[in-house]
């Protein structure tokens, strides 16, 4: 019986322990559960193991093809043509080293950003990571926590959202004996709960494993495009190789060694041996760079999304302003009925009884934190959707604190004007007063409200906010401010932060239909009094309008919108639930680091797009030449060793240097069309030039060795021209890359020609070669204009007349 089976057998024998909420498990009981496999371990590791990384770079389909080709060359004793194996080994080694380096950084950051929970053990409260919890542990949950394992409430009360696992947006009230599902998060309240199912037995783990079985998981457009390209190549590789061998050996009567070399040259040319590696390494390096800037990447695909972002949605607090808030002023409104002393006493009693689960409540708790012996008989916690909270004190009455416009409901016009003056200065106002009437959680107030005081809360604009938003404006990224605060207040703050269009604001309470939200999403910059559900609707409306949307957030009320955004960015200082829902987490919780994050995304994707076009030039050339030669009475014009030299100096080496270049331009269009538009001109130029060389050699009766030499030099020359296009506009570094590769190509042809199966050309042969090379440049320029036009027109027709199933 294996270890896992023994653990499951032991699981059946270990009884459930119903320990007291204030005692928890003993150390002995914890050790028993760990030995039995009842620990809350994740169903999949946050990153690949070292063994998986090595295996992933060594045991690939294309490496298998290369190994088979090498065996074929050994059998026909053409050892020199096996030089391409050096590139294969170097690619694998580079990939392994870089991904292992990236893994170390990611693992270290994962430890820093891992959620920690307060657990009761042996009657003492301890703070532990999620994977240290065991079944039957007593855990304390409060607002902002994401439930790490299935649990049952022992005491206390909480409101939780199960939207991330069930799709239901409405909050669910949980009290003693209620079940808590892993993956849900606490909106308000506090409780102690016993963990009932942990690790792979928990609800969210079962969902994860089921999704894995069904193949769920979203790939980025770039990775999906690369997968499709590689899949097409993999499907065509073997049949084309067999057909070409049949044609070379049986139709053209070439001997087996020469036929094998020709086929292997064609197949080596079709395999983009470094493309997927370059992409993986570039993304791994990007994750590592972001990690050094204290940014945790949860989903690799979000790096590409960042590069395409054209709308950034932000909150006011913690993004435009400093996260910490403070009470700036208290204005008493009815001292005849509610004296200063009475209001102060009431607010102290209110906030010592109410859970401080948002920044406003924390600021009020810091100001009103004195214990008052008022007896509570009921309370309703704050909800983002209703904008108020209430406490009923025995013998004192019911008091409500919340947003002025929600509590006043059009009454007290003079008071509304006074409060409006504060809002126009960008200050947040909290209104407090006595309430008489029916209270229903999450519903508007319908009874009588008597205002007693309003509290002015302020937080400072971040020092570098204006500079940060200027970066996004210059990069063509529109900023939308989505806040639960008064829209006029938010607008003033946004204007002080120099956000373009900040004067265009709207109260989200007036947006009652999806259609009105969609229109407002395009028209306005600032949205105030937004509910969590409206945040989701605004994100969806912007995406529906064709935008790529990023969103920053830190609160529980941001979770659903963070999940719906193309790229959700959470502040580590915020709630655990927000950090879990986001694609990226800023460990320093500093919005000023966002320009670096966006710039990194653009740099890596722009450079991958540029490098991918270099790789596909060779693949397009080899594919089309092979197709033509299946029908034309011509031998294959190149040898594997020549293709190795050309690939090294025009593709492999320069692509890795270019992948490290700064490149922060906004990415437009689809990856596959952008790459093909850049690759096809060079590929078609190579096809036409090499076929011209082959036909000329056939007519002139030149031997195969001369044809190989002329074709190899021609393809190398076109490769240098394409590299020049990719490097444009030249700067010092890019010119150095291009010039060194061109010089290396010339030196290898002149000094090491024999190694690459090149022969000396006669004057007439050299003249023909120069004419073909000279014609290649204008032909490449012509194709560089025509191909993008054709691809753009074809793509436009596909969008106008999409295929239907």
N, C-alpha and C positions, 0 to 999 in steps of 0.2 A: 504493500500500500504506500503510495507516494505521500510527500509532505502535505500537499494540498488536500488529499483525501483524508489523511489523518486529522487535519484541522477541521474538516467538515464533519467527520465522525464525532470529534470532541465537541463540536458546536452543539450536536444533538444532546450531549450529556450535561453541558454546562447550564444550570438553571438560571432563569432571569432573576436578578437581584433588585428588589424594590427598596432601595435605600432611602433614608430620610433626606429631604431636600438640603438640609444643612450639614449632612454627614458625607454623602457620596460614597464612592468605593474606597476600599483600602488598597495599599500598595500590592498586597498579595493577590487580591481579586483582579487588579489591573494586569499583573504579570500572567495570571491564568488566562485571561482573555487574549492577550497578545500571543501566547503560545498556541491558543486554539484558533488563531487566524481571525479573531473578532476585533481587529484594529481597523480604523477608518482610513485605509490606504486607497489612493486613487486607482481607478481602473486602468489608467494609462499614464505613463510617466510624462512630465512636462516637456521633456526633450528626449531625443534618441540617445541610446547608450553608445559607448565608444565602439562596441562590436557591431551595432547596427549601422553606424556611420561608415566603418571600414567595409562591411559587407555591401552597403549601398553604393559605394564607389568602385568596388572590385567586381562584384557579380551582377553585371548589367547585361542586357540583351546585346548591345553593340560591342561590349568587350568580348562576349562569347563569339560574335561574328569575326572580330579581329583575331581571336585565338584560332578559329577554324581556318581563316585565311593564312595565318602564319604556318599552321601545320601543312597546308597545301603547298606553300612556298618551300618548306623543308623537303617535302616529298619530291618536288621537281628541282631541288638543289639551287634555288635562286635566293640564297641567303641575304645578299645585299639589298634585295627589295623589301626586306623585313624591317627597314629603318622606321617605318610608321609605328612600330611597337614602342619606340622610345617616347613618342608623343603620348601614346596611350598610358604608359607608366607614369610619366610626368603629370599628366592630367589627373590621374587617380591619386597620386601622392599629394599634389596641391590641394585637391578637393578634401582629402582626409584631414590634412593639417589645418586648413582654414576652418572647416566645420567643427573640428575638435576645439579650436580656440574659441569659436563662437559659442559652443556648448558650455565651456567653462564660465564665460561671462553671463550667459542666460541663466545657468544654474545658480550662480551667486546672486543675481538679481531676483530670481524666483524665491530664494530664501528670505531676502530682504522684504519682498512685497507680499509674502505669504500671510494669510489671515491668521490671527491668533484669537483664542477663545478663553473665557474665564470658566474654569472647571472647579467643582467642589470635590476634593479628595481628602479623606481622613479628617474631615471637618474644617479643612483649610482651603482658601480660594487660591488657585494657581492659574497661570496664563500659559496655554499650550497651543502648539500648531495643530491644524486640523488632522494631520496624519498621526498625531499622538493620542487622539481620542479613541476610546474603546466602547463596545456595547455596554449599556447600563451606566455609563458616566452621567453625572448630573452637571449640566452646562447652563450657564446664565446667558440668556439672549436678550438683547435690547435693540432699540431703533438703529437701523443701519446694518445689522448683522445679516449675513446670508447663512441660512441653515445648512450645516455641513453634512448632516446625516438625518435620517428619519428619527423623530422623537415624539414623546408624549409629555404634555404640560403637567408639571407637578404642583406649581403654585404661580400666582401672578396672572396677568392678562396682557395679550399683545394683539395688534392688528397686523396681519401679514398679507403680502401680495404673492399669489401663485402664478402671476402672469407669464413668467419666463418658462414655466413647465406645463401650464394648462391653457394659456392664452386668455384666461379670464382676467379682465383688468380690475374688477371690483375687489376691494379689500375684504379679507375674511377675518372675523373676530374669533380669537382662540382663548379659551380659559382652561381651568383645571380639567384634566382627562382628555382634552382635545389633541388630535394628532397633528404634528408638524411635518410637512414634506420637505425632504432635502431639495435644495435648489430654490425654495421660496425665500423671501427676505422680509425682515421685520420693519414695518412702517412706523409703529409707535408702541409704547408700552415696554414692559419688562417682565420676564418670567424665568423660572427654573424648569428645565425639562430633562427627562431621562432619555438617552439615546436608545432606540429600539432596534434599528437596522443600520449597520455601518458598512463602509467599503462597497464591495460589489453587490451587496444585498440591499443597499439603499435605493430609493425610488429613482433619484437622478442618475445613479450609476447604471441601473437597468435600462433607463432611456438611452444613455450614452452607448452602451453595448449594442442595443437594438439598432440605433442609428448607424453604428459602425458596420453591423451585419448587412444593413440595407444600402450601405455605400453613401450615406448622407455626408455632407461636408462640401462647402462651397470653395471652388478654386477661383483664383483671380483670372481675369481675362487673358493676361499674358501667359500664365502657366497652362491654362486650358489650350491656348493657341499653340504653344510649344508641344504640348502632349499630342495634339492633332497632327502637327507636322511630323513628329517623330513616329507616330503610329502609321501614317501614310508611307513614310520611308521604310519602316520595318516590314510592312505588308508587301511592298514592291521589290524589296532588296533581293530576296531569294529567287523569285521567278525571273526577274531581269537578268540575274547572274547566270542562271541555268540556260536561258535563251541565248545570251551572248556567247557562252562557251560553245553551245551547239553550233551557232553560226560561225564562230571563229575556227573551230576545229573541223566540223563536218562539211560546212559549205565552202569556207575559204582554204581548207586543207592545211591550216597551220598545225605545227606539232603541239603536243600536249603542254610542254613547258611554256611556249610562247602564248598559247591560248589561255593558260592559267594566269600568267602575268597580266595579260590584257584584261581578263575578267576581274582580277583582284584590283587592278588600277581603277576600273570603273566603279567597283563597290566601295573602295576606300574613298573615292571622290564623292560618293552619294552619302556617306555617313558623316553627320555633323559631330565628330567625336568630341569636340570641346564645348559645343553650344549649351547643352543641358548642364554640364559642369560649370561653365562660366556663369550661368544664371544662378545655380545653387550657391556658388562661392560668393557672387556679388550680393545676393540676398543675405547670406550668412554674415558677410562683412558689414552689411548695413545694420543687421540686428546687433552686431558687436559695437559698431559706432554709436548706435542709439543707446546701447547699454552703458557705454562710457559716459554718455550724457544723462545717465540715470533715467532711462526710459525703458520700460518692460514691454516687449512685444508679445501679445497673446496669440495673434494670428498672423502668419507670414504674409498672407494675401493683402493685409492692410497697408503694407509698404507701397504696393502698387496703387492702392486706392488713394493714399496720401498724395501721390504724384499727380493724380487726376482731380483732386478736390478743387471745386470752384465756388463752393458756398461753405462758410464756417459758421455754425450756430454756437453761441456762447451765452452763459448766464451772466448776470451783473456781478453778483457776490462771488468773490474768489477768482474771478477772471478779469473784469475791468477794475474792480476794487479789491482791497486787501480782504482776506477771508474773515478775519476777526472783526466783530462789530462791538460797539459800545453805546451805552445810553448817554446821549448828549444833553437832553433836557426833558423835564417833566412839566407839563402844563395842566393845572387843576382847573376844572370847568364848572363845578357846582359845589363850592366849599360850604354852602349852607346845609346841604344834605350829605355831602361827602367831603369831610375835612381832609387836609393833607395827611394828618396822622392816620385817619381811617383808611384812606386810599393806599398809603404806604404799607399799613398792616395787612390790608386785603391782598395786595400784590405779593407781599412776602409769603403769605399763606398759600396763594395761588401757585407760585412758582416753586415752592418747596414740595407741593403735592403733584405738580405736573412734570412729566418726563421732558427733559431738555433735549429734544431730538432734531433740532435744526439750529442754524446760527443765530436767528433772532431769539429763540427761546434760551439759548446759552448766554447771550448778552443780557437778557432780562434776569436769568438766574444769578449771573455774577453781580448784578445790581441789587436784586431783591432775593437774597439768599438766607435771610434770617428766619430761624424756626419760630413759628407763631402757633400757639395751641388752639387753633380753630379746628373743629371736628368736621371732617368731610363726609358727605353722604352720597356723593356721586360726581363723576367727571366725564367729560368727553374730550379726548385728545385732539390736537390740531391735525387737520387734513389739508393737503394742498388744493383739493377740489372745492372745499367749503370755505377756507380762509379764516376759520375761527376755532377757538377752543373754549371750554366752559368748565367751571367747578361749582358745585352746590355745597354750601357749608350749613351744617345744622344750626338753626336759629338765626342765621345771618342772611340767607337768600342765595340766589344764583348770580354768578358774575361771569361775564364773557369778555374775552380779549381777542382782537383780530383786526382785519383790514378795515379802515374807516368806511369806505364806500359800501362794503358788505354789511356792516352793522347799522349804518345810518339809513340806507335804503331810500335816499332822496329827502329825508327829513333833516332838520337842523341846517338850513342853507347857510347861515352865517358861520357856523362851525366848519362846514365844508369849505368855505372860502378861506378861513384861517389855515386849515390843513393843506389846502391847495397851494398856499404860498410856500409852505415847507417843501412840498413835492416839487415845486418849480425850481427849488434850490438843490434838488437831487437827494433830499433826505427821506428816510423811511419812517413812516408814522404808524404807531400801534395805538389803537383806541381801546380803552377799558371802561366798563360800566356794568350796571346792574340790569338783569334781564328777568322779565316776567312773562311766562308763556311756555308752550310746549317745546321741548328740545328733542331733536332727532339727529343722530350722528350722520354727518355727510350731507345734510339737507339745509336749505336756506332757512334763516330765522323768520318766524311769522309773528312772534309776540312783541311785547313792548320793551324797548331798550332805552335806558337812561344813561347818557355818557357821564363819566366821573372824571376822566383825565385822558390826555393823550401823551404818549411817550415818543420823543424824537430819537431815533437811532441812526447813527452815522458810521460809515467806514470810509477810509481814504482811498482815493484813486491810486492804483499801483504806479510806482515811479516810472516804469518803462512801458506802461500801457499804450501811450500814444505812439511810441516808436514801433511797438509790436504790430499795432493795427496799420501803421503806415506801410510796413513790409507787405502785409496781405493786400493792401490797396495796390501797391506797385506790381504785385504778382498776379493781379487780376482775380483775386479771391474776394467775393462779396461776403460781408459779415452781417449776420442776423443776431440780434440780441433778444433772447427768449427768457422772460423772467416772470416770477409770481408776484412781483412788486407792482406798485402803481405805475402805469405806463408813462405818465408825465415825469415822474421821478427818474425812471430808468432812462428816458430820453435825455434828460439834462446831464445825467452821469455819462451817457454814451457820447454826448457832444463834447464834454470836457476831455474825453479820451480820444477825440478826433476821429470818431468812426463816421465814415461818409454816409450821408442820408439819415443820421440819427434823429433829425427833426421830424421824420416821418414815422409816427407811432400810432398804435391802435390798442384799444382795450379788448382783450381776447374774449371777454364776456359777451361782446356784441357779435361774435362769430359763432353762429348757432348751427350752421350746416357745413358739410364737407365742401360744397361749392364756394361758400364765402371764405373758407380757410384757404382754398387753392388760389383764389384771386388775391387775398391779402398776402399770401406767402411771397408773391412776386412784387407786390406794390410797396409793402412796408418794410422798414428796417428794424424797428423796435416793437416788440409785442409784450404787453404787460398783463398782469392778472391771468397768466396762462396756467391751466390745470395740467397735470401729468399726461392725461389722455390727449389734450390739445397739442402738447409738445410732440407726441407721436404723430398726430395728424399733420402738423406743420412739416415735420421731417419727411413724411410720406408725400405730401403735396410738392415739396421741392424736388424730391426724387422723380415724381411723376412728370414734372416739368422738364426733366432731362438733366438735372444738375447732379453732380457728385458731391455728396454732403458729408462733412465731418461735424462732429458735435463734441463739445467739452462739457463735463459735468462732474459733480462730486456728491450729490445728495441722492437719497433713496428715490425721490420724485423724478430723478433723471434716468433711472435704470432702463425703463422701457424705451425711451427715446435713444439712449446710447446703443441699445441692442438693434434698433431699427435703422440707425444711421449707417451710411456706407463705411464710416470709420468713427468709432466712439473712443474718445480720449478722456480718461478719468484722472482726477487728482488723488494721489495716494493719501492725502490728509482727509479725504472724504470718507464716505461709508464703504464698508467691505462689499456691499452689494453692487455699488457703482463700479468698483475696481474689478469685480468678477465679470460684470456685463460688458465692460469696455474692451476694445481691441488693443489699445495702448494704455499704459499707466505711467504718468509723470511722477516719479518718486519724490522729486523736490517740490511738487505741487506748485510749480511756477509756470504760469501761462507764457511768460517771456521766452521759454524754451521751445514753444511751438514753431517759430520760424525755422529753427534748426531741424526740427522733426520733419516738417514739410519739405524743406530744402533737401534733406537726405533722401526722402522718398523720390523726389523728382530726379535727383542726381543718379540714383541707382537704376531707375526704370529708363530714363533717357539713354544712359550708357549701355544698358542691356539691349535696348532697341537698336542702337547704333552698331553694337558688336554683332548682334544676330544677323543683320543684313550682310556683314562680311562672310559669316559662315554659310549663309544660304546661297551666295554667289557661286561657290564651288559646287554645292548640291544641285542647283538648277542647271549649271553647265553639264555636270556628269550625267544627270538624268536625261536631258534632251539629246546629248551626244550619243548616249547608249541607245535611245529609242531610234535615232536616225541610222545608227550603224547596224541595227537589226535588219534593216532593209537595203542599206547601201553596201556595195562591194569594197569596203574599206576596213583596214585593221584599226584596232583601238589606238589612238594617237599618242597616248602617254603611258608612262610606267609608274608603279606605286611609289618608287623612291623620288621621282620628280614631283609627284603630287605632295609628298611629305615635305619637300623643300618649299614648294610654293605655299602650302598651307601654313607652314611655320612662320614664314616671313611676311605674308600678306594677311593672315587671319589670326593664328594662335597667339603669337607674341604681342602684336600691336593691340589685339582685342583686350588682353588682360591689363595693359597699361591704360587704354582708353576707358576701361571700366572704373578706373579710380579718379577720372577727371571730374572737376566741379561742373555741374550742368543743371541749372535750376529753372529752365524754361518750362512753362505749362505744357503738359502733354495733351495733344488733341488727336482725335481720331482713334480708330481701333488698332491694337498692336499688330495684328496679322497683316492688315492693309498697309500700315506704315512700313513694316519690314519688307514686304514684297515689293512695294513701290521703290524702295532703295536697292533691293537685291536683284530684281529682274533686269535692269539695264546692264549691269556688269555680267550677269549670267548669260544673257542673250548675245552680248558682245563677244564673250568667250566662245560661245557656240559657233557664231558666224565666222570668227577669225580662225578657229581651229579647223572647222570644216573646209574653209578656204585653203588652209595649209595642206590638209589631207588631199584635197582634189588636185592642188598644184603639184604636190609630190607624186601623185598617181600619174598625172599627165606627163610630168617630166621624167618619170621612171626612177625617181630617187629611192634609195633603200629605206627600210623601216627605221633604221637608226637615225637617219637624217630627218625623217618626218617627226620622230620622237623629240629630237633636239629643237627643231623649229617650233613645234607645238608647245613644248615646255617653256621655251623663252617667251612665246606669245602670251601664254596664259599668265606667266609671271609678270609680264609687262602690263597686261590689263589689270591684274591684281593690284599692282602699285598705283595705277590710275584710280581704281575704285577706292583704295586706301586714302588717296589724296582727297577724294570727294567726301569720304567719311570724316576726315580730319578738318575739313573746312568748317568755319573760318579758322585759318591757321593762327596759332599763337606760338610762343617760343617752345613750349613743351610739345605741342602737337606736331610742329614742324620738325623737331628733333626726332620724334618717333617715326615720322614718315621718312625723313632723310636717312636715318640709320637703317631702316628696313630696306629701302631702295639700295643703299650702299652694300648691305649684307647680301642682297640678292645678286648684285653685279659681281661681288667678290666670289661668291659661291659658284656662279656660272663660269667665271674666268679661271679661278684657281682650283676648284674642285669638280670641274666638269666631268672628269672620268668617273668619279664616285657616283654622280647622278646620271650616268649612262648618256652623257652628252658627247657629241663628236664635233670635230672642226668642220666648218662650213666653207664651201668654195665661194668665190666672189658672186657668182650668179645666184647661188642659194641664199647668200647673205642679202643680196639686193631684193629678192622676192620677200624675204623675211621683213626687211625694213619697210617695204611698201605696205605689207599687211599690217604691221604694227602702226605705221603712220595713219592708215585708214581706220584703225581701231578707235583712235581718240575722237574724231568727229562722229563716228557711229555711236560711241558711248554717250556723247553729249546729246545726240538726237534721241536715243532711247531714254535718257534721263528726263527728257521733256514729254515724250509720248506715253511712256508706261504709267506715270502717275495720273495722267489725264484719263487713260483707259480704265485704270483701277477705280478712280474716283467716280467715273460715269457708271461703271458696272456696279459699284457699291450703292450708288444712288438709285439705280433701277431695282436692286434687291430690296432696298428700304421702301421703295414706292410700291413694289409688287412682291411682298413677302410670300414665301412658300407656306402653304397651309397643309395640315395633315388630313 
